[in-house]
Every structure is written in structure tokens, then in C-alpha cells.
Amino acid sequence: MKGLIVERAGPLTLLQDGGRFGVRHLGVTQGGAADWVSLGWANWLLGNAPQAPGVEITMGGLILYAEVSTTLALTGADLGATLDDAPLAPGNCVTIAAGQRLAFESPRAGLRAYLAFPGGLDAVPVLGSVASTVRESLGGLDGQGRVLNEGDCLTWAGDDAGRERTLPSGVGTLSGDGECVTLALVGGAQIADFSGASVFEAFNTAWTIDQRADRMGVRLTGPELRYLGEGMVSEGIPLGAVQVPADGQPIVLLNDRQTIGGYPRLGALTPLACARLAQCQPGIEVWLTPVAAGQARDAHLRQLACWR
């Protein structure tokens, strides 16, 4: 079957969907699109379900050759995308003809771009999802979780039916340099066991995104947070959990996180904040802001309602 051929593979170009759920008791992580909002909007542009499989392109370095004509949707980071050397802006549908090349170079804003396909990418689910988790060797084109490689062929489940849409004003775009990035955090069970000064500093000091950042987690550097409580028994780790190890520097755990952990936690970033963090390049400053669980839930439901 003809499709899009990978001529050059980026460093971490993966098949992703909404993630793998109901299997953490087996030690299997969630996976799925790190910026699930961008993937959702890409799928919305084509009339797909928001969690339909697409491609997550991290940092660029990808070239795709079209064997057939189709319409795709591009959202998320600006990775210098071009179609036969003509620049493409994220947040739009892209009509690609047979024989054309779609290329992604390097980050200009954000880290991860998302490419959606008519009906979603065609791949066999593993444990209910095609999400690639490299560490666990699950998902992807081969079911083994590997990154896309030169020579791979991407095919899709649907056809071009003229369902392309236009993004509503003000959505699907990333911030430019210098914008204050605020990440909402719901307090957790151990937040009262940190010193009062640490809690104050956590929400009133800028944190810097460290170089040690990937799909498993993002380390923040800033003031040293002091935990005064007793040692903990390992417990389940939700998306966005903000763990504080002995050095006092928080680690925000993302899609490919471990399933249990024993470090104390300030709480957890909201799913919307996790999507935003997934687009923050190392060196960017972010601020944590406390929100109630009800507020976080309402914001999450409002985002999901946009795609109905």
C-alpha cells in the first residue's frame, strides 16, 4: 500500500495517540502525545476523533516523501516545516501531492509538532493503543515501540472527504520567546509536609527548564525545596506529578513516567499544563500556580468540549 515514505528520520519521531490506559497495574506506562492538546486540534482539523493516531515530531530532522496525494493537518511547534521548500505554518491543513516532500528542520517555537492523517494513522494497537513507548518496546508501526526510521511507510485509515476545518482564532498556536509560561498545579497529599518557606518559593519563584527533559519527565531548577515529613512507601504516579527528590529540585513526570515512586510530591500539574510544559525548551522560565481540583477538571472538560 502506498503512503508517505520516511526519507530521513528525526531523533525522536513517534506514532502517538491518546495513550494506553487500564494497564498500569501491569507496570505499563500511559504513553500518548506529550502535547495532547495539539494532537487533538490536528485531528479536529480533519474531522477525526481527538485521540486518533498521528505522528509526534520532536526537534525536527524529518523528511517524508508522498507516494499518493492526501490532506494532512499540522499543529504544535514550529519546526521550520516546508512542502517542497515552501514554508508551512502550524495550525493548518496541508494538501500534499504525490511526489512532494514534507520536511521538518529544527525548532523555532516549541519542541513537538503533530501531524494528523485522514481517519488516523494505520497501525495495530498493543494493549489498546498504538502509542510508541520506546523504553517498554510497545506500540508504533511494528508494535515494538521504536522510533520511525528511514524507509518506513505511513498509511492511514480514512480517505480525503473534504472535512478540513479552520482552527478557531487564538487556539493551536504556541507562545513566542519571552512570554510568561504559567503551569497550573493541584496540591497533593504531601504538600503540607514541605517547609512553609518552600511552599511559598514553589509558587512565587521562576523555575528554569533543565536540559534533563524527555517524555518521561522534566527537571526544574530553582530554589531548594525542603521536605520535613517522614519517609514514604512507593505509591502510584499520576500524569504531571511533581516529585521532589533529596536535592530539592522538582521533577515533573510526563507520559512515559514510571508507574510508582517514593519521592514526596508537591502535587500534580493539570493535563493542560502538562501539554504546555511538553513544548517548553530547556532554559525557559516557568511559574507554578496553585488551582483547586474542581477548577482543573472544569478547564479539562472545556478543552474536550471544543472537539465535539
C-alpha positions in Angstrom: 0.0 0.0 0.0 1.3 3.5 -0.9 1.6 6.3 1.6 4.2 8.7 3.0 7.8 7.3 3.0 10.3 8.3 5.7 13.4 9.5 3.8 15.1 11.0 6.8 14.2 10.2 10.4 14.3 12.8 13.2 15.8 11.9 16.6 12.5 11.1 18.2 9.7 10.8 15.7 7.0 8.6 17.1 3.5 7.3 16.5 1.2 8.6 19.3 -2.4 8.7 20.1 -4.4 9.4 23.3 -2.3 6.9 25.3 -2.6 3.5 26.9 -4.9 3.1 29.9 -6.0 0.4 32.2 -2.7 -1.4 32.3 -0.6 0.4 34.9 -1.2 -2.4 37.4 1.0 -4.4 34.9 3.8 -1.8 35.2 2.9 -0.3 31.8 3.0 3.4 31.4 0.5 5.7 29.8 2.4 7.0 26.7 0.5 9.0 24.2 1.0 12.5 22.8 3.0 14.7 25.2 1.1 17.7 23.9 -2.2 16.0 23.7 -3.9 19.4 23.0 -2.0 19.9 19.8 -2.7 16.3 18.6 -6.4 16.9 19.4 -6.5 20.0 17.3 -4.7 18.4 14.4 -7.3 15.6 14.4 -10.1 18.1 14.8 -8.9 19.9 11.6 -9.5 16.7 9.7 -12.7 15.6 11.4 -11.0 12.7 13.3 -11.6 11.7 16.8 -9.2 13.8 19.0 -7.2 10.7 20.1 -6.7 9.3 16.6 -3.1 8.2 16.0 -0.8 10.7 14.4 2.9 11.5 14.4 4.8 13.3 17.1 7.8 15.1 15.7 10.3 16.2 18.3 13.0 18.7 17.4 12.6 18.2 13.6 15.0 16.4 11.3 12.2 14.5 9.4 11.6 14.2 5.7 8.5 12.5 4.3 8.0 11.6 0.6 4.4 11.4 -0.7 3.6 8.4 -2.9 0.0 9.5 -3.1 -1.9 12.7 -2.7 -3.7 13.5 0.6 -4.6 16.2 3.1 -2.8 16.3 6.4 -3.1 18.6 9.4 -0.1 20.2 11.2 -0.2 21.7 14.7 2.1 22.2 17.7 5.6 23.5 17.5 7.1 25.5 14.6 9.8 23.2 13.4 10.5 25.0 10.2 8.2 22.8 8.2 8.3 23.1 4.4 6.5 21.4 1.5 8.9 21.3 -1.5 10.8 24.1 0.2 7.7 26.3 0.6 7.3 27.2 4.3 4.3 25.8 6.2 2.8 27.4 9.3 1.4 25.1 12.1 -2.3 25.2 12.8 -3.4 24.4 9.3 -4.4 21.6 6.9 -1.8 20.7 4.3 -2.6 19.3 0.9 0.3 17.2 -0.4 0.5 15.8 -3.9 2.2 12.6 -5.0 5.9 13.3 -5.5 6.2 16.1 -3.0 8.3 16.2 0.2 7.3 17.4 3.6 10.3 18.3 5.8 10.8 19.4 9.4 14.1 21.1 10.2 14.6 22.5 13.7 12.7 24.2 16.5 11.7 27.9 16.1 9.0 27.8 18.7 8.2 24.8 20.9 9.6 21.3 20.7 6.9 19.0 19.3 4.9 19.2 16.1 1.9 16.9 15.4 0.9 15.5 12.0 -2.6 14.1 11.7 -3.9 11.9 8.8 -7.3 11.2 7.4 -9.0 8.8 9.7 -5.8 8.5 11.8 -2.6 6.5 11.1 -3.0 2.8 10.3 -1.2 0.7 12.9 -2.1 -2.3 15.1 -2.9 -1.4 18.7 -0.9 -3.0 21.5 -2.8 -3.1 24.8 -5.4 -0.8 23.4 -3.1 1.8 21.9 -0.6 2.4 19.1 1.3 4.9 21.3 5.1 4.3 21.0 6.9 3.9 24.3 10.5 3.2 23.4 11.5 2.1 26.9 8.8 -0.5 27.2 9.0 -1.6 23.5 5.3 -1.2 22.9 3.3 0.4 20.1 4.4 2.1 16.9 4.4 0.7 13.4 6.0 -2.6 14.4 4.4 -3.0 17.8 7.8 -2.8 19.4 7.7 0.9 20.2 10.6 2.0 18.0 11.0 5.5 16.5 10.3 6.0 12.9 13.2 5.0 10.6 14.3 5.6 7.1 12.2 3.5 4.7 9.1 3.3 6.9 5.8 3.8 5.2 3.0 5.7 6.8 -0.6 4.8 5.7 -3.9 6.0 7.1 -7.3 4.6 7.9 -9.6 7.1 6.1 -9.9 8.9 2.8 -10.0 12.6 1.8 -13.6 13.6 2.2 -13.3 17.4 2.3 -13.7 17.5 6.0 -10.9 20.1 6.5 -11.6 22.8 9.1 -10.1 26.1 10.1 -8.9 26.5 13.7 -10.8 29.0 15.9 -9.0 32.2 16.5 -6.4 32.1 19.2 -6.0 28.3 19.5 -3.4 25.8 18.3 -0.5 28.3 18.4 2.4 28.4 20.8 3.9 31.3 22.7 6.8 33.3 21.5 10.0 33.9 23.3 9.7 36.0 26.4 6.1 35.0 27.2 5.4 34.1 30.9 4.6 30.4 31.0 2.3 29.6 33.9 1.7 25.9 34.8 -1.4 25.1 37.0 -0.7 22.7 39.9 -3.2 20.8 42.1 -1.7 20.3 45.5 -1.1 16.8 46.7 -1.1 14.7 49.9 2.5 15.7 50.9 2.4 19.4 50.2 1.8 20.2 53.9 5.0 18.3 54.8 7.2 20.8 53.0 8.5 23.8 54.9 6.4 26.9 54.7 9.2 28.8 53.0 9.5 26.0 50.4 5.8 26.2 49.6 6.0 29.9 49.3 9.0 29.7 47.0 7.4 27.0 44.9 4.7 29.3 43.8 6.5 32.7 43.9 9.7 31.9 42.2 10.5 31.3 38.5 11.7 27.8 37.7 14.0 27.0 34.8 13.5 24.1 32.4 16.7 21.9 32.8 18.5 20.1 29.9 17.4 16.9 31.6 14.0 16.7 30.0 12.3 14.0 27.9 9.0 12.2 27.6 9.4 10.6 31.0 9.9 13.8 32.9 11.2 17.4 33.1 13.5 18.6 35.8 13.0 22.2 37.1 15.9 24.2 38.7 15.4 26.9 41.2 15.2 27.3 45.0 15.8 24.1 47.1 12.6 22.7 48.4 12.8 21.1 51.8 10.6 18.2 52.7 10.1 17.8 56.5 7.9 14.6 56.5 8.8 11.0 57.2 9.9 8.5 54.5 7.3 7.3 52.2 6.1 4.0 50.8 6.0 4.0 47.0 2.7 5.0 45.5 1.1 5.4 42.1 2.3 8.3 40.0 -0.3 10.3 38.0 0.4 12.4 34.9 2.1 15.7 35.9 3.2 14.5 39.4 5.8 17.0 40.8 8.2 14.8 42.7 10.9 16.4 44.9 14.0 14.2 45.4 16.6 14.8 48.1 18.3 17.7 46.2 15.1 19.7 46.4 14.8 20.3 42.7 11.4 19.2 41.4 10.8 16.7 38.6 7.6 16.9 36.6 6.6 13.4 35.4 5.0 13.1 32.0 3.6 10.5 29.7 6.4 7.9 29.8 6.8 8.1 33.6 7.3 5.1 35.9 4.1 3.8 37.4 5.1 4.1 41.1 7.5 6.2 43.1 8.5 7.1 46.6 9.6 10.7 46.5 7.3 13.3 48.1 5.2 15.3 45.8 4.0 18.9 45.8 1.1 17.7 43.8 0.5 17.3 40.0 0.3 19.7 37.1 -3.1 19.7 35.3 -3.3 17.8 32.0 -3.4 21.2 30.2 -0.3 22.3 32.0 1.5 19.1 31.0 0.7 19.7 27.4 2.2 23.2 27.7 5.3 22.0 29.5 5.9 19.5 26.8 6.5 22.4 24.4 8.9 24.3 26.7 12.5 24.3 25.5 15.4 24.0 28.0 16.3 27.3 29.6 12.7 28.7 29.5 11.4 30.0 32.8 8.0 28.8 34.1 5.9 29.7 37.1 3.8 27.2 39.1 0.3 28.4 40.2 -2.0 26.6 42.6 -5.5 25.6 41.4 -8.3 23.6 43.0 -9.1 20.2 41.7 -12.5 21.4 40.6 -11.0 24.2 38.6 -8.6 21.8 36.9 -11.4 19.4 36.0 -13.6 22.2 34.6 -10.8 23.5 32.4 -10.1 20.0 31.1 -13.8 19.4 30.3 -13.9 22.7 28.4 -11.0 21.7 26.3 -12.6 18.3 25.5 -15.9 20.1 24.6 -14.1 22.1 21.9 -13.7 18.9 19.8 -17.2 17.6 19.9 
